[in-house]
């Protein structure tokens, strides 16, 4: 019996520790597997949209890359639209040659396989030897099974007015008023500006307003640059061709008590019942006129020579002047301690949505010469949130003016900080190598980092 008890005491406790560790590990492992399976089950555009086949129609260095056809299957349960396809190019020995993107603006319903034709990737800057295609991104439409509301029905163009100038120059809208007819907050309004001469369509430009319109709300935008106006046009027609649903902005109001330091007045008394060194001695009864004259003299003296010394007072023989010298010792002020008070502060905390919080207000292109480094002469961004952002990621898309074909795309990061509720203008922003001459330029904010 004693031997069994000795064996239990010697080996039972370590064994219990080991078994407990094994049990905890198995529980953690099971929980991690459950989270991983749940994450795998979450539907994303990249998982749901499968490229089954594609065929090039033409391309090569200095030539437009045309995808003759591409077949995509939607294996998910949601409808997807605004599907971005990225093509990566390689040499025959698998050396990367860059990539280009194009956008399919149709909607692909769940469980449907569809073939799209004649997609333009813009001017290519490398030979067309080998390529791989992938779905870069897509937008989810939850308004119905496969249904996509017409942007022109969601947002109506109420009225607009040119700021001046003639056709053949850069067009500036002095004001354009848009009305959101839906029950949702909308953002990223994309406008099409068509130029006509009689019944003949002369040109086309697109405008991207990265702003928000509240449900059933009307908003007017000023100074909108729509690009070059066709010189042969006699009229212009503006319509809404694209819009996104804004994410819900959650704001939390936090009330908290904060301790603030309250510094007491400092000084040292000369003797019992006497005032601190900085306090003026009692002058007895003083008439209002005398007091006013004394204050004026003190103010003038303080402005010229600094703080005024206490006025001299007649004292009895042997009386010590308060606030001067006592027994050869200078009466310097000393700290009598500090006290704290509680102050209520109200703080508004909101979730960061960089592509919604930071708005492109205006920009001016600088160098646009092909086969050189292009840059933006000025770029004005506005942070409409209470969050400080940095490292702002911006996408710059170039389109053809005649047929709205995507020509090229560039992505840059501005490392500077933009404070909350402020506008900031950045100058000489490099956009990278230009393989084409930009005709229509669309700039949008893709993301940013939060400054903690």
ABEGO torsion letter per residue (X at the ends): XAAAAAAAAAAAAAAAAAAAAAAAAAAAAAAAAAAAAAAAABBBAAAABBBABBBBAEEEBGBBBBBABBBBBBABABBBBGBBBBBBBBBAAGBBAEBBBBBBABBBBBGBBBBBBGBBAEBBABBBABBBBBBABBBBBAAEBGBBBBAAAABBBABBBBAEEBBGBBBBBABBBBBBABABBBBGBBBBBBBBBEABBABBBBBBBBBBBBBGBBBBBBGBBAEBBBAABABBBBBBABBBBBBBBBBBBBBBBBBBBBBBBBEBBABBGBBBAABBBBAEBBBAAAAAAAAAAAAAAAAAAEBBBBBBBBBBBGBBBBGBBBGGBBBBBBBAEBBBBBBBBBBBBBBBBAAAABBBABBBBBBABBGBBBBBABBBBBBABABBBBGBBBBBBBBBAAAGBBABBBBBBBABBBBBGBBBBBBGBBAEBBABBBABBBBBBABBBBBX
